[in-house]
């Protein structure tokens, strides 16, 4: 099982804090946006005598409300085509275990969410990484590059849109490319749309709305980032493929039921006003602009402008960001402060890639982001492993 590039440096951050150093956490997508009060109040005020199992597919009342949420987002699905999961993580694992046999292959554009590797290991599935590049902003590789990787064991393609870790938002043309691929080669398309509500340039196009492939698309989702409720561990698997739903339900029955309290929270959150995301989206956009402008102003650093989510990837003038990200926690501070970053190597499936890149989550307020960027800039000025070459 691969180590998490997001969490593996935690001991060094903890050691820095014990020395009294303030650590700005840009390594993990844990928003500081408050969880909606009305959703938390629904849990606090829920009247029950016994905390029971829910239905293995999730509470029907919640699935009906989720169906309404998706319809407002332009995705027409019935509540019976939704299965509530223990976080988006379980939805991904269930999708892999349902649609792929041991040894089957799934193509994933890299860099990708590091835990896809872990879920693939658990499901005995082979990830075939397809490299996208920082110089193009991590755009989807051409269709010919996908087809070079397709073998008789290839069963699917997985995307995250908007993307974690790059923030890239796929265009209509890129989604059409994927539609053609799954039609031509009879593949599944696994679409992680956890950041659907945070798009800043362009329009989000759900894989669920691709024509002619309705039974080949598996949507995975979560309330973690949508409502800043990461600890609730509530997600969803959505598909119009009844055979897939029937099999996923068997896995769901084996783990009994998803968390009850967080389903109550998620159901209440679906009643938030239509403009709820406007303020949150505007705040993330402001943070993105601060982070990207500060990064690109640092000599030797390059950061493409992400179109969605709340992540950015940047190349640094260092030989190995694993070493640098440990050093900045262990051996550096500026005004008794430092920053925790995620080295990008763990977001690549191809060994050796990402050594000069980091992922940053702009989940802190703009004042904290400025201070974090001050730390990064000062650290790069004195880092003994700094190079003078910046590779885009």
KOLLUMTOR-204078 format. One line per 5 residues: for each residue x, y, z of C-alpha. Coordinates in nm, 4 decimals, m for minus. Layout:
BEGIN
X Y Z  ...;
***
This chain:
BEGIN
0.0000 0.0000 0.0000  0.1583 0.3344 m0.1024  0.2183 0.6023 0.1601  0.0078 0.9174 0.1421  0.2037 1.2147 0.0016;
m0.0508 1.4325 0.1809  m0.0030 1.2886 0.5299  0.3412 1.1255 0.5405  0.5131 1.4452 0.6593  0.2777 1.4884 0.9555;
0.5419 1.3805 1.2134  0.7712 1.6619 1.0963  0.4894 1.9161 1.1218  0.4069 1.7926 1.4706  0.7714 1.8214 1.5735;
0.7855 2.1786 1.4405  0.4757 2.2712 1.6404  0.6289 2.1259 1.9580  0.9188 2.3654 1.9064  0.6682 2.6523 1.8959;
0.6745 2.7043 1.5187  0.3496 2.8051 1.3498  0.2755 2.5671 1.0585  0.0529 2.6749 0.7691  m0.1147 2.3611 0.6345;
m0.1398 2.3767 0.2565  m0.0787 2.0040 0.2257  m0.4339 1.8793 0.2663  m0.7776 1.9728 0.1345  m0.9267 2.0543 0.4739;
m1.1200 2.3792 0.4231  m1.1428 2.6377 0.6982  m1.4895 2.7334 0.5692  m1.7445 2.6660 0.8427  m1.9761 2.3687 0.8016;
m2.3279 2.5121 0.7485  m2.4917 2.5750 1.0859  m2.8333 2.4505 0.9717  m2.6742 2.1165 0.8756  m2.4984 2.0834 1.2119;
m2.8176 2.1848 1.3939  m3.0088 1.9091 1.2156  m2.7754 1.6579 1.3818  m2.7806 1.8323 1.7197  m3.1598 1.8497 1.7266;
m3.2428 1.5106 1.5754  m3.4819 1.3236 1.8052  m3.4132 0.9515 1.8330  m3.4160 0.6815 2.1005  m3.1929 0.4303 1.9208;
m2.9125 0.5036 1.6748  m3.0111 0.2428 1.4169  m2.8560 0.1078 1.1002  m2.9760 0.2870 0.7922  m3.0651 0.1077 0.4706;
m2.7443 m0.0256 0.3141  m2.8003 0.2060 0.0172  m2.8536 0.5010 0.2504  m3.1670 0.6631 0.3896  m3.4332 0.6927 0.1208;
m3.5194 1.0464 0.2327  m3.1565 1.1502 0.1834  m3.1277 0.9816 m0.1553  m3.4423 1.1606 m0.2706  m3.2934 1.4930 m0.1618;
m2.9676 1.4046 m0.3376  m3.1644 1.3338 m0.6528  m3.3073 1.6866 m0.6286  m2.9580 1.8299 m0.5775  m2.8287 1.6548 m0.8899;
m3.1255 1.7692 m1.0954  m3.0535 2.1296 m0.9952  m2.6976 2.0684 m1.1159  m2.8348 1.9477 m1.4499  m2.7925 1.5749 m1.3806;
m3.1203 1.3853 m1.4141  m3.1063 1.0767 m1.1900  m3.3629 0.8931 m0.9809  m3.2998 0.8328 m0.6111  m3.2814 0.4613 m0.6833;
m2.9753 0.5284 m0.9016  m2.7900 0.6709 m0.5999  m2.6139 0.4669 m0.3328  m2.4814 0.6484 m0.0251  m2.1272 0.5522 0.0704;
m1.8835 0.6053 0.3553  m1.7109 0.8994 0.1943  m1.6193 0.9331 m0.1695  m1.3397 0.6872 m0.0909  m1.5781 0.3954 m0.0493;
m1.7596 0.4944 m0.3679  m1.4320 0.4689 m0.5625  m1.3445 0.1355 m0.4045  m1.6937 m0.0044 m0.4712  m1.6752 0.1146 m0.8329;
m1.3400 m0.0569 m0.8898  m1.4465 m0.3791 m0.7186  m1.7754 m0.3918 m0.9092  m1.6589 m0.3081 m1.2597  m1.3092 m0.4578 m1.2705;
m1.1736 m0.8039 m1.1987  m0.8381 m0.8733 m1.0391  m0.5637 m0.7768 m1.2828  m0.7846 m0.5519 m1.4956  m0.6524 m0.2094 m1.5887;
m0.7816 0.1442 m1.5467  m0.6202 0.4402 m1.7236  m0.5877 0.7535 m1.5101  m0.4390 1.0844 m1.6291  m0.1565 1.1777 m1.3927;
m0.0954 1.3543 m1.1650  m0.3990 1.2086 m0.9891  m0.5490 1.1904 m0.6406  m0.2949 0.9759 m0.4594  m0.5506 0.7483 m0.2934;
m0.6632 0.6145 m0.6319  m0.3457 0.4079 m0.6095  m0.4461 0.2774 m0.2685  m0.7974 0.1852 m0.3820  m0.6515 0.0091 m0.6854;
m0.4206 m0.1943 m0.4614  m0.7159 m0.2905 m0.2392  m0.9203 m0.3974 m0.5430  m0.6217 m0.5746 m0.7091  m0.6574 m0.3403 m1.0074;
m0.3699 m0.2120 m1.2222  m0.3440 0.1657 m1.2698  m0.2047 0.2667 m1.6093  m0.0961 0.6308 m1.5690  m0.1142 0.8693 m1.8635;
0.0999 1.1766 m1.8105  m0.0324 1.5295 m1.8407  0.2122 1.8176 m1.8148  0.2457 2.1363 m1.6140  0.3362 2.3312 m1.9281;
m0.0131 2.2726 m2.0688  m0.1800 2.3342 m1.7331  m0.2321 1.9552 m1.7072  m0.4746 1.9396 m1.9999  m0.6111 1.6011 m2.1032;
m0.3592 1.4127 m2.3220  m0.4612 1.3471 m2.6860  m0.6815 1.0485 m2.7674  m0.3886 0.8770 m2.9429  m0.1966 0.8706 m2.6146;
m0.4869 0.6940 m2.4423  m0.5066 0.4362 m2.7172  m0.1381 0.3495 m2.6786  m0.2181 0.2250 m2.3283  m0.5310 0.0251 m2.4084;
m0.4853 m0.3529 m2.3854  m0.7285 m0.6483 m2.3672  m0.7293 m0.5980 m1.9872  m0.8288 m0.2299 m2.0000  m1.1759 m0.1846 m1.8495;
m1.2027 0.1826 m1.7697  m1.0768 0.5395 m1.7530  m1.0885 0.7459 m1.4356  m1.0962 1.1246 m1.4172  m1.1414 1.3854 m1.1457;
m1.3218 1.6953 m1.2714  m1.2353 1.9598 m1.1550  m0.9108 1.7847 m1.0809  m0.7394 1.7023 m0.7572  m0.4423 1.7701 m0.7428;
m0.4109 2.0085 m1.0407  m0.7343 2.2089 m1.0269  m0.7753 2.1527 m1.4010  m1.1320 2.1812 m1.5365  m1.1998 1.9622 m1.8400;
m1.3430 2.1334 m2.1469  m1.6402 2.0188 m2.3554  m1.3960 1.9003 m2.6218  m1.1995 1.6939 m2.3721  m1.5158 1.5341 m2.2362;
m1.6162 1.4484 m2.5920  m1.2760 1.2827 m2.6382  m1.3486 1.0647 m2.3357  m1.6965 0.9827 m2.4663  m1.5500 0.8630 m2.7951;
m1.2892 0.6522 m2.6178  m1.5309 0.4670 m2.3932  m1.7671 0.4070 m2.6835  m1.4957 0.2835 m2.9184  m1.3284 0.0538 m2.6668;
m1.6323 m0.0453 m2.4549  m1.4938 0.1003 m2.1331  m1.6328 0.2375 m1.8108  m1.5777 0.6037 m1.7272  m1.5306 0.6621 m1.3538;
m1.5854 1.0315 m1.2859  m1.4908 1.1836 m0.9500  m1.6862 1.5105 m0.9288  m1.6253 1.6013 m0.5655  m1.5393 1.9618 m0.6599;
m1.8255 2.0232 m0.9053  m1.9476 2.3294 m0.7158  m1.6108 2.5059 m0.7266  m1.5447 2.6124 m1.0855  m1.3951 2.9534 m1.1676;
m1.3386 2.9529 m1.5424  m1.5372 2.7547 m1.7937  m1.8369 2.5336 m1.7250  m1.8405 2.2023 m1.5440  m1.9573 1.9202 m1.7699;
m2.0635 1.6106 m1.5813  m1.9770 1.2732 m1.7286  m2.3349 1.1759 m1.6432  m2.4512 1.4027 m1.9262  m2.2413 1.2471 m2.2031;
m2.4755 1.1118 m2.4695  m2.4857 0.7480 m2.5720  m2.2772 0.6183 m2.2818  m2.5287 0.6459 m2.0014  m2.4741 0.2881 m1.8853;
m2.0930 0.3223 m1.8935  m2.0554 0.6160 m1.6528  m2.0019 0.5740 m1.2783  m2.0132 0.9001 m1.0815  m1.8425 0.9191 m0.7426;
m1.9133 1.2092 m0.5122  m1.8869 1.3357 m0.1541  m2.0188 1.6073 0.0778  m1.6718 1.6505 0.2307  m1.5652 1.9513 0.0254;
m1.9074 2.0692 m0.0928  m2.0239 2.1506 0.2612  m1.6846 2.1532 0.4369  m1.7815 1.8321 0.6144  m1.4739 1.6132 0.5633;
m1.5196 1.4300 0.8934  m1.8767 1.3278 0.8123  m1.7525 1.0569 0.5750  m2.0536 1.0619 0.3460  m2.0282 1.0122 m0.0286;
m2.2310 0.8663 m0.3112  m2.2022 0.6363 m0.6083  m2.4384 0.7290 m0.8914  m2.5027 0.5384 m1.2123  m2.7815 0.4521 m1.4538;
m2.6399 0.1007 m1.4958  m2.8737 m0.1242 m1.2992  m2.6386 m0.4239 m1.3048  m2.3646 m0.2103 m1.1495  m2.6046 m0.0798 m0.8845;
m2.7155 m0.4319 m0.7974  m2.3567 m0.5439 m0.7444  m2.2525 m0.2313 m0.5552  m2.5438 m0.2896 m0.3190  m2.3975 m0.6298 m0.2278;
m2.0742 m0.4604 m0.1205  m2.2807 m0.2015 0.0678  m2.4742 m0.4735 0.2467  m2.1483 m0.6395 0.3514  m2.0434 m0.3203 0.5322;
m2.4018 m0.2826 0.6663  m2.4727 0.0922 0.6366  m2.3168 0.4359 0.5874  m2.2816 0.6721 0.8888  m2.6200 0.7787 1.0246;
m2.5414 1.1195 1.1762  m2.3670 1.2432 0.8620  m2.6596 1.1355 0.6447  m2.8775 1.3613 0.8592  m2.6262 1.6416 0.8068;
m2.6062 1.5794 0.4322  m2.9831 1.5700 0.3934  m3.0235 1.8992 0.5789  m2.7512 2.0589 0.3657  m2.9460 1.9907 0.0464;
m3.1950 2.2529 0.1685  m2.9364 2.5319 0.1727  m3.0373 2.8351 m0.0368  m2.9516 2.8367 m0.4055  m2.6885 3.1073 m0.3536;
m2.5050 2.9150 m0.0786  m2.2089 2.8320 m0.3027  m2.1763 3.1844 m0.4423  m1.9960 3.3250 m0.1387  m1.7829 3.0123 m0.0911;
m1.6853 3.0047 m0.4572  m1.5967 3.3758 m0.4482  m1.3784 3.3198 m0.1416  m1.1907 3.0316 m0.3048  m1.1440 3.2374 m0.6215;
m0.9892 3.5177 m0.4172  m0.7592 3.2676 m0.2473  m0.6628 3.1092 m0.5792  m0.5660 3.4438 m0.7257  m0.3505 3.5292 m0.4228;
m0.1756 3.1927 m0.4232  m0.1090 3.1741 m0.7969  0.0146 3.5324 m0.8229  0.2445 3.4919 m0.5221  0.3857 3.1627 m0.6506;
0.4583 3.2969 m0.9982  0.6304 3.6004 m0.8475  0.8891 3.3785 m0.6732  1.2011 3.3360 m0.8905  1.2167 2.9896 m1.0465;
0.8582 2.8929 m0.9523  0.5839 2.8232 m1.2056  0.2159 2.7615 m1.1277  m0.0541 2.7274 m1.3955  m0.3881 2.8896 m1.3126;
m0.6356 2.6197 m1.1987  m0.9928 2.6373 m1.3278  m1.1614 2.4690 m1.0342  m1.1406 2.2820 m0.7015  m0.9083 2.4415 m0.4453;
m0.5710 2.2983 m0.5414  m0.2775 2.4191 m0.7449  0.0376 2.2471 m0.8652  0.3651 2.4332 m0.8879  0.7169 2.3505 m1.0019;
0.9987 2.4601 m0.7717  1.3688 2.5222 m0.8430  1.4742 2.2177 m0.6387  1.5909 1.8688 m0.7294  1.3558 1.6752 m0.5033;
1.0423 1.8178 m0.3417  1.0203 1.5202 m0.1023  1.3457 1.6379 0.0504  1.2500 2.0053 0.0340  0.9071 1.9561 0.1944;
1.0684 1.7711 0.4839  1.3468 2.0302 0.5167  1.1088 2.3265 0.5317  0.9360 2.1653 0.8301  1.2405 2.0217 1.0017;
1.5128 2.2799 0.9469  1.3542 2.6126 0.8476  1.1340 2.8830 0.9918  1.0730 3.2459 0.9065  0.9486 3.4682 1.1878;
0.8847 3.1421 1.3759  0.6547 3.0179 1.0990  0.6747 2.7604 0.8205  0.4516 2.5877 0.5668  0.3505 2.2276 0.5073;
0.3288 2.1270 0.1404  0.2546 1.8034 m0.0435  0.5404 1.6759 m0.2639  0.3950 1.5818 m0.6004  0.5763 1.2548 m0.6606;
0.3010 1.0663 m0.4777  0.0401 1.2028 m0.7186  0.2081 1.0333 m1.0145  0.1834 0.6691 m1.1072  0.4971 0.6880 m1.3194;
0.8027 0.6476 m1.0996  1.0336 0.9484 m1.0967  0.7825 1.2090 m1.2133  0.6775 1.5050 m1.0001  1.0135 1.5409 m0.8258;
1.0203 1.9169 m0.8914  0.6502 1.9770 m0.8209  0.4281 2.0328 m0.5185  0.0558 2.0454 m0.4602  m0.0900 2.3288 m0.2550;
m0.4426 2.3468 m0.1151  m0.5673 2.7037 m0.0873  m0.7927 2.6249 0.2065  m0.6667 2.9050 0.4343  m0.7719 3.2698 0.4331;
m0.5789 3.5168 0.2210  m0.3856 3.6589 0.5167  m0.2600 3.3120 0.6075  m0.1822 3.2382 0.2412  0.0344 3.5507 0.2166;
0.2266 3.4464 0.5282  0.2663 3.0917 0.3949  0.4006 3.2272 0.0654  0.6408 3.4526 0.2572  0.7747 3.1384 0.4240;
0.8078 2.9535 0.0928  0.9821 3.2454 m0.0761  1.2315 3.2888 0.2089  1.2888 2.9131 0.2283  1.3779 2.8906 m0.1404;
1.6267 3.1757 m0.0995  1.8298 2.9785 0.1552  1.7563 2.6171 0.0627  2.0874 2.4363 0.0084  1.9393 2.2168 m0.2668;
1.8088 2.5046 m0.4795  1.8697 2.4832 m0.8542  1.8698 2.7564 m1.1170  1.6659 2.5619 m1.3692  1.2890 2.5696 m1.3770;
1.1302 2.2989 m1.5903  0.7753 2.3767 m1.7002;
***
